[in-house]
């Protein structure tokens, strides 16, 4: 039995056999084949085609409409007799292996489609490359989906995982996640918490420490990993796991109750979501609305979404919430959330060049340069807002001049919608995320241009104390309770109150008991967090009066020490729970 210490990222206990996920890269071989090997080489291609078609057909039965449409297109490409005939003729005439010939013909065919002049055929160019990617993977023994073989109840271990992987893993009902890379406020971490998956990062040498199927205990509360635990340790942690499940069942009873203090002061608790499908769950879990829909995650692993596709998705979220408020954030891509594929070529190219991507071409900066993507999203949002409770939030604003440029694009969008006789909600509230020190310091100026503020404490903290929140090596320095961060939050809240506009917090600080406590004491009455923590927050607030929350926060802040401030509040909460 060995114990390893990492970073506690997403709370909870996970017990299961480890499955190591490695990133596989497709490299097309270019070896020559003898005439006597030709038939065997061609049969290898046919078998991989057949396997790919069977796999995609199976996936279609459990896919949503959008995924199903993509799979259907891939199936058509893989079954195109004319293209396969062309590949066979080229293979018969050449001396190189089928992978080399296939890759060459796929690229040639894609180029013909791109230069056809027909809009529909141009769009199909990427489809044929994607379709035959399945075949290349099978011929090289690479799984169709690196997560496809992950078993229910397993612990997934990897050097790193993408945020989109968390979306896939949420449907696998895994026990936990363990990675080397990724901090407590990485976007993978945020999604893991949203789906209630225990997660520990900062574990070096994952490929050598663990073997597939080794029994692992992952303690997301303390950050410890136990490999090959003895029977007594397993029994202890199974008891803890059972206690956690009982606690969750108890908290479910609070779903229908309004969050309020012991003396009846109300707090609005909203949900953070990353995909339209999560809205219905948020409503059932008792959320007062959606405080943050991170649309960049909705774009991940997809081609550029059309205005109509976005309109339908945003409308679904709004309808699923049945009149409750919904705040949708415009594309906050770039930095550590690079979107790839059609429409995002510039971002993909720039991602490998930027020396400081988190300070670079991201979020609103990207949208103000690539305005066609920004305008499509804004048009979809203003259309979806008709007779619905929608607010639009702009991320990464750093000053009034930048916000003026945003409103200039919005005015242009409204003129175009009017010219096309398209119905839209012209008065949809537009607010900003206050997540840069510059925005917090100039909050009074920005409040005059914004309908609301939402404080993003994740970026606000990393930019204020100069700590990369994705870097495990400096994670110990990252603390939202830093006096400078608290001062900026307080300044922002005061500016919003003076201007008479609502202010909320949608960063991870709002999802921590001690964080929510602090924010209430600083004047915030609207919090947006992962659905999984909302009922726990309700329980916590119900144990304190309005006066107690304010007085305890004031004493904690007076300590002027991040660790001591957090510890003081947490100790007070634990004494009541």
N, C-alpha and C positions, 0 to 999 in steps of 0.2 A: 504494500500500500504506500503510495507516494502522494504528497500534497504539494500543489503549486499555487502561488499567489498571483492574481491578476487584478484587473480593474473591474469592479462591479458596475455593470452597464445597465442591465435590466433585471429587476428583482425577481425573486422566486427560486424554487428548488427544482432542478431537473435531474432525473436519474435514468440512464439508458446506455446502450452500447454505442460507442463512438463510430461515426462514419466520416472518414477524411475526404474532403472535397478538394480536388486539385484543378487548377485552371489548365485546360488543354488547348493547344494551338494547332490549327490546321496548317500543315505545310505540304504543298502539292509536290509529289516526287517527280523526277524527270529521267528515270532510268529507261534503258532500251530493253525490248523483249524480243526473244527469238521467234521465228515463224511458228515453231512447234508449241510456243507458249501463248500464241495469240488467242486461241479458243478459250483457254482457261482464264486469261485476263479479261476477255469480254464477258464471260459468265460471271465473273466477280462483280463487274459493273451491273449486270442484269439483276443479280441477287440483291445488291445494295439498293437498286431502284425499287425492287419489290418490297424490301424491308421498310424503306422510307415511305412508300405509299401506304403500307399497312399501318405504320406508326401514325401518320397524319390522319388517316381515316379513323383510327381509334381516338385520337385527340379531338377530332371534330364532335364526337358524341358527348364530350364533357366541356366543350368550349362555349364562351359567350358568342354573341352574333359577330362581333368584330374579329375575334380570333378565328371563328369558323370561316369567315369570308377569306381571310389570309390563307388558311389551310386549303380551302377549296381552290384558290388560285395556284398554290404550289402543286396540288394534285394534278391540275390541268397541265402545268408545265412538265411534270415528270411523266405524264402519259402522252405527250405530243409525239405521234408517230413520225412526223416529218423531221422534227429536230433529232430524234434518236437515229433515224435513217442517215441524217447528215453526219452525226457523230461516228456511226459505224463505217461510213465510206471513208472518212478522214483517218480512222484508226487502221482500217485495212491497208491504206496506202502509205502509212507512216511506220517508223520503227520504234516509236516511243510508247510507253505504257499508257493504259487507258485513262489514268488520272490526269496525266499531262495533256492528252488530247481533249479530254472532256473540259478541262479548265480553259483551254484555248478556245474551244468552240462556244462555250458559255459566254466568254468575254466578247467574242466576235458577234454572237447573236444579240447580246445586250447592247453593243455599240450600234448595230443596225437598227434596233428599236429606238435608241436615243436620237438617231439622226433621221428617223422616218418622217418627221413633220406632223405625225398624228398624235394628238395629246394622249389618247388612250394607250397607244403602243409605247410612247415615251415612258409612261408610268409603269409599264410592264417590264422595263429593262431591269430594274432592281429585283423584281419578282423572280426572274429566272435565275439570278445569282443566288438569291435566298433559297429558292427551291432546290437547286443542286448542291447547296451547302449540306443538306441532309445526307445526300449520297456520298459526298466526300467524307463526312464524319464516319459513316458506317464503314466505308472502305478502309479507313485508317484505325478502326476499332475505337473511335471516340464516341462516348454515349451521346445520343441525340440531345439529351438535356442532362447537364452535369448534376442536376438535382433530381432527375427523374428516378434514379435508383435509391434515393433517400427513403428509408423506411419509417413508418409511423412509430413514434416513441423513441427514436434514436437521438443521439447528441451529434450535431453537425459541427465538425472542426475544420477550419481552413485558415490559410495565411490571411486571406481577406475575402470579403463578400461584398457584392454591390447592393445598394438599397433595393433594387428590383428583385434581388434574390430573396429578400425578406418577404416580399409579396408572394413569391412562389412557396416559400417555406411555411407561410402562415396556413396554407391549405394542406400541408403535410402532417400537421399535428405532431411536430417534433418535440422532444423533451427540453432541448436547450441548444444554444449556440456558443462555440468557443472560437476565438480568432486571435491572431497575433496583432494585426493592425486594427485601428478603430478606437476612438475615445468614447467617453460616456455620453457625449452629445453629438456623435457622428450621426449621419442620417440613417444608417443601418440600425443604430441604437434606438433612435426615435421610433422607427417602425417596429422594432422588436418589442419595445414597451407597449406600443399601440396594440400589438397582437398578444401581449401577455406571455412572450417567450423569454425565459431566463437567459441571460447573456453575460459572459465574462470575456474581456479582451485583454491584450497585453501579455499573452502566453507565447513565449518564444520557442522556436524549434518544434512546432506542432507535428510536423511529419516524422520526427524522430522520437518524440516523447510518447506518442500514442500509436497503438496498432489498431487497425480496423477491428471492431467488435469488442475492444476492451471495455469493461464496465467503468463508466465515469459518473461521478456525482458533481454537478455544477451548482454552486451556491452563488446565485446572482445577488444575494444580499450582502455577502462579505467579500466576494471576489475570489473565493478559493475553489480549486479543482482537486478532486480526490480521484486518483487513478488506481484501479484494482482494490477498492475498499474491502475490508474484512466484513464478516457477517454482522458484527455488532454495530459497526459504523453505518452499514446499509439500513439496519433496523432503526437507528436514531434518525436518519434522514427521511426514511419513509414516514416516520411519525410526524416530522416537521412538514412534509409534503401534505399529509392528511390534514394537519392543522390549517395549512394555507387554503386547502380546498373548502374546509368548513367555514373559514373566515370569508371567502368569496361568496359562498352561499348566503351567509348572514348579511353581507353588504348588498346583495341583490334585492333585499327587502326595502332598501332605501331608494330604489330606482324611481319610484313614483313620487318621492318626496322632494319638496323644494329645499335647496341648500339655504340654511339660515343659522344665525348665531343662537346661542342659548336664550337670548332675550328678543329674538324675532327679527333681527336685521338680515335682510336677504342678500344673497350672493348669487350672481348668475354664473353657472358652470356650463361651458360649451365644450364641444369636442373638436380635436384636431384630426383630420382625415387626409388620406393620400390617394384615394381612389373612389369613384362614384359609388361603388358597391358597398362602401362602409357606412354610408349615411343612414340606411335603414337600421343597422345595428346600433348606431349612435342614438337614434330616436328610441328604440326599445330599451336602451340602457339608461334612459332618463336624462339625456343631455338636453339643455335648454336651447340648443341650436348648434350650428357649426361655427366655431370661431376662427378656423383656419382650414381651408382646403388647399393643400399643397399641389398645385396643378402640374408642377414639373415631374412629379412621380407618375402622374397619369400619362405623361408623354413618353416615359421611359420604355425602351424596347419596342417603340412604335415608329412608323413613318410620321412625317409631318401631318398633324391632324387638321382636317379642313374646318372651316368655320361652322359648317352644318354638323359635323361630328361632335365638335365641342359644344355647340348649342344643345344638342340632344343630351349630352352627358351632364352639363350644368343644369339643364331643366329637370333631369332625373333626380339630382341631389336636392334641388329646391322642392320638388314635388314629394319626395320621400320624407322630407322634414316637416311636411304638412303645415306650412305657414310659419314655422319657427325661423328665427333669423339665420342667415347663412352668409358667411364672409368668405369670398373666394379670392385667393391671392393670385395675381398675374405671375407669369412664368419667372420663377426664381432659379434659373438654371445658370450653369457656369461654376467656376471654382471647383468644388468637389462633386458637382452634379452635372457632368458634361453629357449633353444629349447628342446622340449619334444618328446617322441615317439621313434620309431625304429631308432637305430643308435646314439641316443643322451642320452642313459641311464646314462653314466658317468657324463655328464653335469647336468642332472636333479638331480642326487644323490648329486652331489657336491654343488648345488645351496642352499641347506638347511644347509650346513655345514660352508661355508665361512663366516667369520666375516666381511670382507671388500670386498664384491664381485666386486666392481668397481676397486679395486686394485688387483684383484685375477686372477683366471683361465679363461681368456677370450680372444677373438680375436685370434691373431697370436699365443699366448701362448697355447691356446687350440688346434689350428690346428697343431702346431709342435709336440704335444703329440699324438693327434688322427690323424695320418697321412693318414689313408685310406680315411677319409672324405676330407681332404685337397687335396690329390692327385687326387681324382675323380673330384673335382672342377677345379683344375688346368688343368687337361687333357681336360675337357669340354671347358674351356676358350681358351686354345691354339688351339684346333680344330676349335672352332667358329671363331677364328681370321683370318682364311685363307681368303685372298683377302678382308678383312674387316678392318675398322678403329677402332681397339680395343687397349685399354691399360688396364693393370691389376694393381690394387692398393692393397697394403698390409697394413692392419690397425695395430695400437697400437705398432709400432716398438719403442723400447727404446734404441737401440744401434747397433753398427756395428756387434757385435758377433751374435746377434739375426738375423740380416738381412743375414749374411753369412749362417746361418742354413736354412733360407728360400730358398736361391739360391741353396743350396745343395739338397733340396727336389725338386726344379724346374729342376735341372740337371737330377735327377733320373727320374722324370716324362717324360722329353724329351727322355731319353734313352729307356724308356718303350714304348713310342709312336713310336719311330723309329723301335724298335724290332717288333712291331705289324703291321708294314707297314702302319701306320695311318698317313694321311696327317695332318700337323699342322703348325701353323705360329711360327717358332722358334724365330723370331726376334721381337715378340710382346713386346712392351715396358713394363717394370715392374717398378713401382714407389712405393712410400710409403706415407702414411698419417703421417704428423707431428702433433701429438696430445698429446705428452707427453713433459714435460719440458726437459727431457733428450735428446729427439730427436732434439728439437729446439736448445739446447745448443751445441750439437755435429753435427749440420746440415752440417758443412763443410766436416766432415768425411763421413757422410751418402750420401752427394751429389755425392761423387766419386763412389758410388755403385748403385745409383738410376738414372733412366731415367727421372724422374719428381718428384716434391713434390706437395702434396695437403694438405693444412693446415686445420686440423679439430679443429675449435675454440671452439666447445662445450666442449670436453674433455680437451683441452689445458687450458681452463679457469678454469675448476673445479679442475684440478690437480695443477695448478699454485697457486691459492689462497685458495686451500683446502676447497672448498664448493661443497657439493653433489648437483648436478644440478637437482636431482629428489626430493629433500627434500624441501617441502613448507616452513618449519620453518626457513630455512636459505636462502631462495630465494632472499631476499633483498641484500644479500652480493654478489650475483653472478652478475658480470658485466664484459663483454668482453673488456670494455674500460679501465680496470685497467692498470696502467703504466707498470706493470710487464708483462702482456699479450702482450701489444703493443710492448714492447722491444723484446720479443721472436719472435713475428711475423716478426718484422723488421730484426732480426738476421737471420731468416730462408730465407727471401726474398733475403737478401744480399748474403747468401751462395749459393742459387740457381743461382743468376746472375753471381757470380764468377765462378761457375762450368759450366755455359752455359746451364742449364736445365730449362724447364718451371716450373713455380710455380703458383698454383691456391689456392683458398680458397673454401671449400665445407661446412663449418660449418654454423650455423644459422646467424652468424654475416654478412655473405655475402648477406643475404636476407633482411636485414634492410637497409633503405635508408642511415641512418647515418653510418652504418657499412660499406656498399659498398663505401661510400664517403671516410671514413678513410682508407680502404684498398687500394683504388686507390692512395691516397696520400702517402701510404707506399711503393708503387711500384708494387702492384698487378694489372694485366691487364686481369686476367681470374677469373671469379666468377661463382660459381655453387650454385643455390638456388632453392626453390620451384617454380614450373612453374607459380603459381599464382602471383608472385611478379616481374617476369622478365620485363614486359612492364613498370611497375612503375619505375624500375631501369633505363630503357632506357630514360624515360621522365626526370628523375632527372639528369642524366649525360649530357643530351642535353642542360641543363641550365647553365653549367659552362665550362670555358675553362680549359685546362690542367694546366696552371699556377695557376689559382684560386683554383683548387682542391688541388694542392700541398701546396700552401701558407696557405690556411685555415686549412688544416690538421696539418701543422707544428705549427701554433699558438695554435690549440686545444691541441696538444700533450704536448706542453710546459706548460700547466696548471698543469700537473702531478697530476690530480685528476679525477678519473673515471667518476663521475657524471658530473663534470664541462666540461670535454672533450666532452662527449656525448651531453650534453645540448648545447654547443657552436656550434657544427656541425649541430645538428637538427634545431636550431634556424636559422642558415644561410640558410638551405634548405627550410624551411617554408617561408622565405622571398622571395624566387624565385618562388615557386610553385603557 
